[in-house]
Amino acid sequence: MKINTVALVGFGAIGCVYAKNLNKNLRENFAVIAGGSRGERIKAAGAVVNGEKVMPKIVDPNNTDFKADLVIFTVKNYQLQQALTDVKNIITENTVFLTVLNGVTARDEIKAFYPDNTVLYGIGMGIDAVRNGGEISCKCEGTIQFGEAENKVLSPAVKAVKEVFDLCGVGNEVFDDMIRTIWNKFMINVSTNQLSAITGAGYGDFLKIPQLNKAMHGVMTEVITLANKKGINISEDDAFAYEEKLAGFAPKGQTSMLQDVLAERKTEVDYFSGVVIRMGKEEGVPTPWNDRLYLLIK
């Protein structure tokens, strides 16, 4: 199996960083799927990532000429259903889907929409892209962690995606247990993303303000308890491991949800606290931290 053509849906801050490397190496074999006035804006202006102009090919959702071997979703969770409809004309029965959306529900949502295609699990880790108008600054491009649910032996699809990422200089890792990996990232998003959205805290504040650090661990503990109830092996060790990584982030760096709040955009709270609360009720796990975060962010 070989991936020759790649499509990306979602030309936000994170999507632009991935598009930079994919476009540079794949050229005409890479496209951003966007229609209407949005597609025209991207076609006319592109984006600037760390001073580098990015002008990818734009394919309208109604176009049937471009066919993608791999489709990467970098939209927000609440945009996913529309994105799934937008790609229906550019896929084949062999197209592989990869989500790098936050949360723990996107992969299953894609699989329900396209049950006959291969849908890989994926998350973006360590990327700190910030958009200011048409310019994106990014100190660390991070890595895409992806794969099937289990990857002790790599499937043909995983090997093919890794090959194209390596070719294009997109940082990537394949983990044995992607369910655990995704829930570990979910624990991080539910805590720091949401607390920063309410407090305006930068990454460094979670280390230097004791009360904020305590709140972060309180929220993480609820996600850990819920995951364990569902048979997913994350623990306090993972919470402390993330705290060590925080020291390497830009102290004033902003989480994606804080950026959404400051820009008065819709947040993904329904896919963070909302999901924790719903699953907590299903599993009999109390979620008082998330109950309050949900109300405050809403």
C-alpha positions as CSV (number, residue, x, y, z in Angstrom):
1,M,0.0,0.0,0.0
2,K,1.3,3.5,-0.9
3,I,-0.1,6.9,-0.3
4,N,0.5,9.3,-3.2
5,T,-2.2,12.0,-2.6
6,V,-3.1,13.7,0.6
7,A,-6.0,16.0,1.5
8,L,-6.3,18.1,4.6
9,V,-9.6,19.5,6.0
10,G,-9.1,22.3,8.4
11,F,-6.8,25.3,7.6
12,G,-6.6,26.7,11.1
13,A,-3.4,27.3,13.0
14,I,-2.5,23.6,13.5
15,G,-3.7,22.6,10.0
16,C,-1.5,25.3,8.4
17,V,1.6,24.0,10.1
18,Y,1.0,20.5,8.8
19,A,0.0,21.9,5.4
20,K,3.4,23.7,5.2
21,N,5.4,20.5,5.2
22,L,2.9,18.5,3.2
23,N,2.6,21.1,0.5
24,K,6.3,21.7,0.2
25,N,7.0,18.0,-0.5
26,L,3.9,16.7,-2.3
27,R,3.1,19.7,-4.4
28,E,0.2,18.9,-6.7
29,N,-0.5,15.7,-4.8
30,F,-1.5,17.7,-1.8
31,A,-4.8,19.7,-1.4
32,V,-6.8,21.6,1.2
33,I,-10.5,20.9,0.9
34,A,-12.4,24.1,1.3
35,G,-15.4,25.6,-0.6
36,G,-17.2,28.9,-1.1
37,S,-15.8,32.1,0.2
38,R,-13.5,30.3,2.6
39,G,-11.9,28.4,-0.2
40,E,-11.5,31.6,-2.2
41,R,-9.9,33.4,0.7
42,I,-7.4,30.6,1.2
43,K,-6.6,30.4,-2.5
44,A,-6.0,34.1,-2.6
45,A,-4.0,34.6,0.6
46,G,-2.8,31.2,1.8
47,A,-1.1,31.5,5.2
48,V,2.2,32.5,6.6
49,V,3.8,30.0,9.0
50,N,6.9,31.3,10.9
51,G,7.5,33.7,8.1
52,E,7.1,31.1,5.3
53,K,4.3,31.6,2.8
54,V,2.1,28.6,2.3
55,M,-0.1,28.5,-0.8
56,P,-1.6,25.0,-1.2
57,K,-3.9,23.8,-3.9
58,I,-7.6,24.4,-2.9
59,V,-10.1,21.8,-3.9
60,D,-13.8,22.6,-3.7
61,P,-16.0,19.8,-2.0
62,N,-18.0,19.6,-5.3
63,N,-14.8,18.8,-7.3
64,T,-14.5,15.2,-8.4
65,D,-11.2,15.4,-10.2
66,F,-8.9,15.1,-7.1
67,K,-8.9,11.8,-5.3
68,A,-7.1,11.4,-1.9
69,D,-5.3,8.3,-0.7
70,L,-5.2,9.9,2.8
71,V,-7.5,12.5,4.3
72,I,-6.4,14.3,7.5
73,F,-8.9,16.1,9.6
74,T,-7.7,19.1,11.6
75,V,-11.1,20.9,12.2
76,K,-12.8,21.4,15.5
77,N,-15.0,18.6,16.8
78,Y,-18.2,20.6,16.1
79,Q,-17.1,21.0,12.5
80,L,-16.5,17.3,11.9
81,Q,-19.9,16.3,10.5
82,Q,-19.7,19.0,7.8
83,A,-16.1,18.0,7.1
84,L,-17.2,14.4,6.6
85,T,-19.7,15.5,4.0
86,D,-17.2,17.8,2.3
87,V,-14.8,15.0,1.4
88,K,-17.3,12.6,-0.1
89,N,-16.3,13.5,-3.7
90,I,-12.6,13.1,-3.2
91,I,-12.4,9.7,-1.6
92,T,-12.4,6.1,-2.8
93,E,-13.0,2.8,-1.1
94,N,-9.2,2.7,-0.4
95,T,-8.9,6.2,1.2
96,V,-7.4,6.1,4.7
97,F,-8.8,8.7,7.2
98,L,-6.7,10.2,10.1
99,T,-8.1,12.4,12.8
100,V,-5.9,14.7,14.9
101,L,-8.9,16.2,16.6
102,N,-8.9,16.7,20.4
103,G,-11.1,14.4,22.5
104,V,-12.0,10.8,22.4
105,T,-15.0,10.7,20.1
106,A,-13.8,11.8,16.6
107,R,-12.4,8.5,15.3
108,D,-15.6,6.6,16.0
109,E,-17.7,9.4,14.5
110,I,-15.7,9.2,11.2
111,K,-15.9,5.4,11.2
112,A,-19.7,5.6,11.6
113,F,-19.9,7.9,8.6
114,Y,-17.5,5.9,6.4
115,P,-17.7,2.3,7.8
116,D,-16.0,0.6,4.9
117,N,-12.8,2.7,5.0
118,T,-9.8,2.5,7.3
119,V,-10.0,5.1,10.0
120,L,-6.8,5.6,12.1
121,Y,-6.6,7.1,15.6
122,G,-4.5,10.2,15.9
123,I,-3.6,13.2,18.0
124,G,-1.3,16.2,17.7
125,M,1.2,16.4,20.6
126,G,3.4,19.3,21.6
127,I,2.4,21.7,18.8
128,D,2.0,25.2,20.0
129,A,0.8,27.0,16.9
130,V,-0.9,30.4,17.5
131,R,-2.7,32.3,14.8
132,N,-2.7,36.1,14.5
133,G,-4.7,37.0,11.4
134,G,-3.2,35.3,8.4
135,E,0.1,34.6,10.2
136,I,0.9,31.5,12.4
137,S,3.8,31.4,14.8
138,C,4.9,28.0,16.0
139,K,7.8,27.4,18.3
140,C,7.3,23.6,18.3
141,E,5.6,21.6,15.5
142,G,5.3,18.6,17.8
143,T,4.4,15.1,16.6
144,I,1.3,13.4,15.2
145,Q,0.8,10.2,17.3
146,F,-1.3,7.8,15.3
147,G,-2.1,4.2,14.5
148,E,-4.7,1.5,14.8
149,A,-6.1,0.7,18.2
150,E,-3.1,-1.7,18.7
151,N,0.2,-1.4,16.8
152,K,2.5,-4.2,18.0
153,V,2.5,-5.2,14.3
154,L,2.1,-2.2,12.0
155,S,-0.8,-2.5,9.5
156,P,-0.3,-1.6,5.8
157,A,-2.2,1.6,6.3
158,V,-0.1,2.7,9.3
159,K,3.1,1.9,7.4
160,A,1.9,3.9,4.4
161,V,1.0,7.0,6.5
162,K,4.3,6.9,8.4
163,E,6.1,6.7,5.1
164,V,4.5,9.8,3.7
165,F,4.9,11.7,7.0
166,D,8.6,10.8,7.1
167,L,9.0,11.9,3.5
168,C,7.4,15.3,4.2
169,G,9.1,16.0,7.5
170,V,6.0,15.7,9.6
171,G,7.0,14.5,13.1
172,N,5.2,11.3,13.9
173,E,5.1,8.4,16.3
174,V,3.2,5.1,16.3
175,F,2.3,3.8,19.8
176,D,1.5,0.2,20.7
177,D,-1.7,1.3,22.5
178,M,-3.4,4.2,20.8
179,I,-6.5,4.1,23.0
180,R,-4.3,4.8,26.1
181,T,-2.4,7.4,24.2
182,I,-5.6,9.3,23.2
183,W,-7.0,9.2,26.7
184,N,-3.7,10.5,28.1
185,K,-4.1,13.5,25.7
186,F,-7.7,13.8,26.7
187,M,-6.7,14.1,30.3
188,I,-4.5,17.0,29.4
189,N,-7.1,18.8,27.2
190,V,-9.8,18.5,29.8
191,S,-7.6,20.0,32.5
192,T,-5.2,22.6,31.1
193,N,-7.3,23.7,28.1
194,Q,-10.5,24.3,30.1
195,L,-8.8,25.8,33.2
196,S,-6.9,28.2,31.0
197,A,-10.1,29.2,29.1
198,I,-11.6,30.3,32.4
199,T,-8.5,31.9,34.0
200,G,-6.5,33.2,31.1
201,A,-3.5,31.2,32.3
202,G,-0.5,30.5,30.1
203,Y,1.4,27.2,30.3
204,G,3.9,28.5,32.8
205,D,1.1,29.5,35.3
206,F,0.2,25.8,35.8
207,L,3.6,25.3,37.4
208,K,4.1,28.5,39.3
209,I,0.6,29.1,40.8
210,P,-0.1,26.4,43.4
211,Q,-3.9,26.7,43.3
212,L,-4.0,26.3,39.6
213,N,-1.7,23.3,39.7
214,K,-4.0,21.7,42.3
215,A,-7.0,22.4,40.1
216,M,-5.2,20.8,37.1
217,H,-4.5,17.6,39.1
218,G,-8.1,17.6,40.4
219,V,-9.5,17.6,36.9
220,M,-7.0,15.1,35.7
221,T,-7.9,12.7,38.5
222,E,-11.5,12.6,37.3
223,V,-10.4,11.6,33.8
224,I,-8.0,9.0,35.2
225,T,-10.8,7.5,37.3
226,L,-13.2,7.4,34.4
227,A,-10.6,5.9,32.0
228,N,-9.7,3.2,34.6
229,K,-13.4,2.3,35.0
230,K,-13.5,1.8,31.2
231,G,-10.5,-0.4,31.3
232,I,-8.0,2.1,30.0
233,N,-4.7,2.2,31.8
234,I,-3.7,5.8,32.6
235,S,-2.6,6.9,36.0
236,E,-1.3,9.8,38.2
237,D,2.2,8.9,36.8
238,D,0.9,10.2,33.4
239,A,-0.3,13.4,35.1
240,F,3.0,14.1,36.6
241,A,4.8,13.2,33.4
242,Y,2.8,15.9,31.6
243,E,3.7,18.4,34.4
244,E,7.4,17.8,33.6
245,K,6.7,18.5,29.9
246,L,5.0,21.7,30.8
247,A,8.4,23.1,31.8
248,G,9.4,23.0,28.2
249,F,6.5,24.9,26.8
250,A,6.5,28.7,26.2
251,P,5.4,30.0,29.7
252,K,3.0,32.5,28.1
253,G,1.8,30.1,25.5
254,Q,-1.9,29.8,25.2
255,T,-4.0,26.6,24.9
256,S,-6.3,26.3,21.9
257,M,-9.4,26.8,24.0
258,L,-8.0,30.0,25.6
259,Q,-7.3,31.2,22.0
260,D,-10.9,30.4,21.1
261,V,-12.3,32.3,24.1
262,L,-10.1,35.4,23.4
263,A,-11.2,35.3,19.8
264,E,-14.9,34.9,20.8
265,R,-15.1,31.6,18.9
266,K,-17.1,28.6,19.9
267,T,-15.2,26.2,22.2
268,E,-15.0,22.4,22.3
269,V,-16.3,22.2,25.9
270,D,-19.1,19.7,24.8
271,Y,-16.3,17.4,23.7
272,F,-14.2,17.8,26.8
273,S,-16.2,18.3,30.1
274,G,-19.4,17.4,28.2
275,V,-18.1,14.0,27.3
276,V,-16.6,13.4,30.8
277,I,-19.9,14.2,32.4
278,R,-21.9,12.0,30.1
279,M,-19.5,9.1,30.4
280,G,-19.2,9.6,34.2
281,K,-23.0,9.2,34.5
282,E,-22.8,6.0,32.4
283,E,-19.9,4.6,34.4
284,G,-21.1,5.8,37.9
285,V,-18.0,8.1,38.3
286,P,-18.6,11.5,40.0
287,T,-17.3,14.5,38.0
288,P,-17.6,17.6,40.2
289,W,-14.6,19.4,38.7
290,N,-15.9,18.9,35.2
291,D,-19.5,19.8,36.2
292,R,-18.3,23.2,37.3
293,L,-15.9,23.7,34.4
294,Y,-18.7,22.9,31.9
295,L,-21.0,25.5,33.5
296,L,-18.3,28.2,33.7
297,I,-17.2,27.8,30.1
298,K,-20.7,27.7,28.8
